[in-house]
Amino acid sequence: MYELKNHTENVVQHVLKEYMHKFKLPCECERCQADIKALALNQLPSRYYVSLRGEILTHLESDSLPDKARVLSAIVLAAKQVADTPSH
């Protein structure tokens, strides 16, 4: 059976870790991080792949500056929303 993967989810996870190292979030618990990722992913287009070839092509396509800026923007907005109304 093939496993379906979302490249955007990997990118959001990576960018969120970088963002957390540079900026202090009001809460860095697992729940708040998950909420930030969920909110950001809902604002971004999904990029699914199944094979290694698909992963490489998807990675190359999403490695452009506009995509990185879009991901960072979604994370910043999501982090602000979670900080304003945390789930706990």
ZATOR-397358 format. One line per 8 residues: for each residue x, y negated, z of N, C-alpha, C. Coordinates in nm, 2 decimals, m for minus. Atoms other than C-alpha are relative to their C-alpha. Example, Ala and Ser with C-alpha at 12.3 -4.5 7.8 and 13.67 -1.06 7.14 Angstrom:
0.09,0.12,0.00,1.23,0.45,0.78,0.09,m0.12,0.00 ~ m0.09,0.11,0.00,1.37,0.11,0.71,m0.08,m0.11,0.08 .
END
This chain:
0.08,0.12,0.00,0.00,0.00,0.00,0.09,m0.12,0.00 ~ m0.07,0.13,0.01,0.12,m0.35,m0.08,m0.04,m0.09,0.11 ~ 0.03,0.10,m0.11,0.15,m0.62,0.19,m0.01,m0.14,m0.07 ~ 0.02,0.13,0.05,0.01,m0.96,0.10,0.06,m0.10,0.10 ~ m0.07,0.10,m0.09,0.22,m1.25,0.24,m0.03,m0.14,m0.05 ~ 0.02,0.14,0.03,0.16,m1.62,0.25,0.13,m0.08,0.02 ~ m0.13,0.07,m0.01,0.48,m1.82,0.18,m0.02,m0.13,0.08 ~ 0.02,0.12,m0.07,0.32,m2.14,0.31,0.00,0.02,0.15 .
0.00,m0.03,m0.14,0.28,m1.98,0.65,0.15,0.00,0.05 ~ m0.14,0.00,m0.03,0.66,m1.91,0.66,0.06,m0.14,0.01 ~ m0.05,0.14,0.01,0.74,m2.27,0.56,m0.05,m0.08,0.12 ~ 0.05,0.08,m0.11,0.51,m2.42,0.82,0.07,0.04,0.13 ~ m0.07,m0.05,m0.12,0.67,m2.20,1.09,0.14,m0.06,0.01 ~ m0.14,0.05,0.00,1.02,m2.31,0.99,0.00,m0.15,0.02 ~ 0.00,0.14,m0.02,0.93,m2.68,0.96,m0.05,m0.04,0.14 ~ 0.04,0.03,m0.14,0.75,m2.68,1.29,0.11,0.02,0.10 .
m0.11,m0.02,m0.09,1.05,m2.54,1.47,0.10,m0.11,m0.02 ~ m0.09,0.11,0.02,1.27,m2.81,1.31,m0.06,m0.13,0.06 ~ 0.07,0.12,m0.06,1.01,m3.08,1.41,0.01,0.00,0.15 ~ m0.01,m0.01,m0.15,1.01,m2.95,1.77,0.14,m0.03,0.05 ~ m0.13,0.02,m0.04,1.38,m2.97,1.79,0.04,m0.15,m0.01 ~ m0.03,0.15,0.02,1.38,m3.34,1.67,m0.09,m0.08,0.09 ~ 0.10,0.08,m0.07,1.07,m3.46,1.85,m0.06,0.08,0.12 ~ 0.06,m0.06,m0.11,0.93,m3.38,2.19,m0.15,0.00,m0.01 .
0.14,m0.01,0.00,0.58,m3.25,2.18,m0.05,m0.01,0.15 ~ 0.06,0.01,m0.14,0.35,m3.32,2.49,0.00,0.14,0.06 ~ 0.00,m0.14,m0.05,0.31,m2.94,2.52,0.06,0.09,m0.11 ~ m0.06,m0.09,0.09,0.52,m2.67,2.35,m0.04,0.14,0.02 ~ 0.05,m0.14,m0.03,0.32,m2.37,2.47,m0.03,0.07,m0.13 ~ 0.03,m0.09,0.11,0.25,m2.08,2.24,m0.14,m0.04,m0.06 ~ 0.13,0.03,0.05,m0.12,m2.18,2.21,0.00,m0.13,m0.08 ~ 0.00,0.13,0.07,m0.05,m2.54,2.11,0.08,0.01,m0.13 .
m0.07,m0.03,0.13,0.21,m2.42,1.85,m0.09,0.07,m0.10 ~ 0.09,m0.07,0.09,m0.05,m2.18,1.71,m0.11,m0.09,m0.06 ~ 0.10,0.10,0.05,m0.31,m2.46,1.69,0.06,m0.09,m0.10 ~ m0.07,0.09,0.10,m0.06,m2.69,1.51,0.01,0.07,m0.13 ~ m0.02,m0.08,0.12,0.02,m2.41,1.26,m0.13,0.02,m0.07 ~ 0.13,m0.03,0.06,m0.35,m2.33,1.20,m0.05,m0.13,m0.06 ~ 0.05,0.13,0.06,m0.45,m2.70,1.15,0.08,m0.04,m0.13 ~ m0.08,0.04,0.11,m0.15,m2.76,0.92,m0.03,0.09,m0.12 .
0.02,m0.10,0.11,m0.21,m2.44,0.71,m0.14,m0.03,m0.06 ~ 0.13,0.03,0.06,m0.58,m2.54,0.66,0.01,m0.12,m0.09 ~ m0.01,0.11,0.08,m0.46,m2.86,0.50,0.09,0.02,m0.12 ~ m0.10,m0.03,0.10,m0.20,m2.69,0.27,m0.05,0.11,m0.10 ~ 0.03,m0.10,0.09,m0.24,m2.48,m0.04,0.07,0.13,0.04 ~ m0.06,m0.13,m0.02,m0.18,m2.11,0.01,0.09,0.05,m0.11 ~ m0.08,m0.05,0.10,0.10,m1.94,m0.18,0.03,0.15,0.03 ~ m0.01,m0.15,m0.03,0.06,m1.56,m0.17,0.09,0.07,m0.09 .
m0.08,m0.09,0.09,0.30,m1.30,m0.30,m0.01,0.14,0.06 ~ 0.00,m0.14,m0.04,0.33,m0.93,m0.29,0.13,0.07,m0.02 ~ m0.13,m0.06,0.03,0.67,m0.84,m0.44,0.11,m0.09,0.03 ~ m0.12,0.07,m0.02,1.02,m0.95,m0.39,0.01,m0.11,m0.11 ~ m0.01,0.10,0.12,1.01,m1.12,m0.74,m0.10,m0.11,0.03 ~ 0.10,0.10,m0.04,0.69,m1.30,m0.63,0.05,m0.09,0.11 ~ m0.05,0.08,m0.11,0.86,m1.41,m0.31,0.11,m0.10,m0.05 ~ m0.11,0.08,0.05,1.16,m1.55,m0.50,m0.06,m0.11,m0.08 .
0.07,0.10,0.09,0.94,m1.73,m0.76,m0.07,m0.10,0.09 ~ 0.07,0.09,m0.08,0.72,m1.88,m0.49,0.09,m0.09,0.08 ~ m0.10,0.08,m0.07,1.02,m1.99,m0.29,0.06,m0.11,m0.08 ~ m0.06,0.10,0.09,1.17,m2.17,m0.59,m0.10,m0.11,m0.03 ~ 0.10,0.10,0.03,0.84,m2.34,m0.67,m0.03,m0.09,0.11 ~ 0.04,0.08,m0.11,0.78,m2.46,m0.32,0.12,m0.08,0.06 ~ m0.12,0.06,m0.06,1.14,m2.58,m0.26,0.02,m0.15,m0.05 ~ m0.01,0.13,0.04,1.06,m2.92,m0.41,m0.03,m0.10,0.11 .
0.02,0.11,m0.10,1.06,m3.25,m0.22,m0.15,m0.03,0.03 ~ 0.14,0.03,m0.03,0.69,m3.32,m0.26,m0.07,0.10,0.10 ~ 0.06,m0.11,m0.09,0.60,m2.98,m0.10,0.05,m0.01,0.14 ~ m0.06,0.02,m0.13,0.84,m3.04,0.19,m0.07,m0.12,0.07 ~ 0.07,0.12,m0.06,0.69,m3.38,0.25,m0.14,0.03,0.04 ~ 0.14,m0.04,m0.03,0.34,m3.24,0.23,m0.01,0.08,0.13 ~ 0.00,m0.09,m0.12,0.42,m2.97,0.49,0.03,m0.08,0.12 ~ m0.04,0.08,m0.12,0.59,m3.22,0.73,m0.12,m0.09,0.03 .
0.11,0.09,m0.02,0.30,m3.46,0.69,m0.12,0.08,0.07 ~ 0.11,m0.08,m0.06,0.04,m3.18,0.77,0.04,0.04,0.15 ~ m0.05,m0.03,m0.14,0.25,m3.08,1.08,m0.01,m0.12,0.09 ~ 0.00,0.12,m0.08,0.28,m3.43,1.21,m0.15,m0.04,0.04 ~ 0.14,0.03,m0.03,m0.10,m3.49,1.18,m0.06,0.10,0.09 ~ 0.06,m0.11,m0.08,m0.18,m3.15,1.33,0.06,m0.02,0.15 ~ m0.06,0.01,m0.13,0.07,m3.21,1.62,m0.07,m0.12,0.08 ~ 0.07,0.11,m0.06,m0.10,m3.55,1.69,m0.14,0.04,0.05 .
0.14,m0.04,m0.04,m0.45,m3.39,1.69,0.01,0.09,0.12 ~ m0.01,m0.09,m0.11,m0.34,m3.11,1.92,0.04,m0.08,0.13 ~ m0.04,0.08,m0.11,m0.17,m3.36,2.15,m0.11,m0.08,0.06 ~ 0.11,0.08,m0.04,m0.48,m3.57,2.16,m0.11,0.08,0.07 ~ 0.11,m0.09,m0.05,m0.72,m3.28,2.23,0.06,0.15,0.01 ~ m0.05,m0.14,m0.02,m0.53,m2.97,2.36,m0.11,0.10,0.03 ~ 0.10,m0.10,m0.03,m0.71,m2.64,2.39,0.00,0.05,0.14 ~ m0.01,m0.05,m0.14,m0.61,m2.59,2.75,0.00,m0.11,0.10 .
END
